[in-house]
Protein backbone atom coordinates (compact mmCIF):
# COMPACT_ATOMS: atom_id res chain seq x y z
CA UNK A 1 0.00 0.00 0.00
CA UNK A 2 1.39 3.40 -0.96
CA UNK A 3 0.98 6.80 0.64
CA UNK A 4 -0.07 8.19 -2.74
CA UNK A 5 -2.96 5.70 -2.81
CA UNK A 6 -4.08 6.78 0.66
CA UNK A 7 -3.85 10.45 -0.35
CA UNK A 8 -6.27 9.68 -3.18
CA UNK A 9 -8.55 7.74 -0.82
CA UNK A 10 -8.59 10.55 1.75
CA UNK A 11 -9.47 13.05 -0.96
CA UNK A 12 -12.48 10.95 -1.98
CA UNK A 13 -13.69 10.84 1.64
CA UNK A 14 -13.59 14.58 2.24
CA UNK A 15 -16.51 16.86 1.58
CA UNK A 16 -16.61 20.61 2.20
CA UNK A 17 -18.18 19.73 5.57
CA UNK A 18 -15.17 17.56 6.39
CA UNK A 19 -14.93 14.00 7.63
CA UNK A 20 -14.45 12.52 11.04
CA UNK A 21 -10.83 11.40 11.49
CA UNK A 22 -11.78 7.81 12.31
CA UNK A 23 -13.84 7.51 9.11
CA UNK A 24 -10.63 7.76 7.09
CA UNK A 25 -9.54 4.40 8.49
CA UNK A 26 -12.83 2.52 8.15
CA UNK A 27 -12.25 0.95 4.73
CA UNK A 28 -9.41 -1.39 5.72
CA UNK A 29 -8.51 -2.34 9.31
CA UNK A 30 -5.08 -3.78 8.53
CA UNK A 31 -2.28 -2.21 10.55
CA UNK A 32 -0.22 -1.28 7.48
CA UNK A 33 -3.19 0.57 5.98
CA UNK A 34 -3.86 2.42 9.24
CA UNK A 35 -0.23 3.51 9.51
CA UNK A 36 -0.05 4.52 5.85
CA UNK A 37 -3.30 6.48 6.13
CA UNK A 38 -2.03 8.29 9.22
CA UNK A 39 1.20 9.23 7.42
CA UNK A 40 -0.83 10.44 4.42
CA UNK A 41 -2.96 12.63 6.72
CA UNK A 42 0.17 14.11 8.31
CA UNK A 43 1.70 14.78 4.89
CA UNK A 44 -1.47 16.47 3.62
CA UNK A 45 -1.68 18.63 6.74
CA UNK A 46 2.02 19.51 6.51
CA UNK A 47 1.69 20.80 2.94
CA UNK A 48 -1.53 22.68 3.71
CA UNK A 49 -3.90 20.52 1.68
CA UNK A 50 -6.12 19.65 4.67
CA UNK A 51 -6.96 21.15 8.06
CA UNK A 52 -7.47 19.24 11.28
CA UNK A 53 -9.86 20.58 13.90
CA UNK A 54 -11.10 19.43 17.26
CA UNK A 55 -14.23 21.31 18.29
CA UNK A 56 -13.94 20.59 22.00
CA UNK A 57 -11.48 19.16 24.49
CA UNK A 58 -11.44 15.37 24.10
CA UNK A 59 -13.89 15.80 21.20
CA UNK A 60 -13.73 14.09 17.85
CA UNK A 61 -11.05 15.14 15.42
CA UNK A 62 -12.32 16.40 12.05
CA UNK A 63 -10.48 16.67 8.75
CA UNK A 64 -11.37 19.41 6.27
CA UNK A 65 -10.11 20.06 2.76
CA UNK A 66 -8.07 23.26 2.40
CA UNK A 67 -7.28 23.90 -1.24
CA UNK A 68 -7.14 20.13 -1.70
CA UNK A 69 -5.67 19.19 -5.05
CA UNK A 70 -4.85 15.49 -5.33
CA UNK A 71 -2.38 15.78 -8.19
CA UNK A 72 -0.56 18.69 -6.54
CA UNK A 73 -0.45 16.89 -3.18
CA UNK A 74 1.03 13.75 -4.73
CA UNK A 75 3.54 15.80 -6.72
CA UNK A 76 4.69 17.68 -3.60
CA UNK A 77 4.89 14.47 -1.61
CA UNK A 78 6.95 12.77 -4.34
CA UNK A 79 9.33 15.72 -4.59
CA UNK A 80 9.97 15.65 -0.85
CA UNK A 81 10.47 11.88 -0.52
Secondary structure, DSSP 8 states (H G I E B T S, - for coil): --HHHHHHHHHHH--TT-EEGGGGGTT---HHHHHHHHHHHHHHHHTTSEEEEESSTT--EEEEESS--HHHHHHHHHHH-
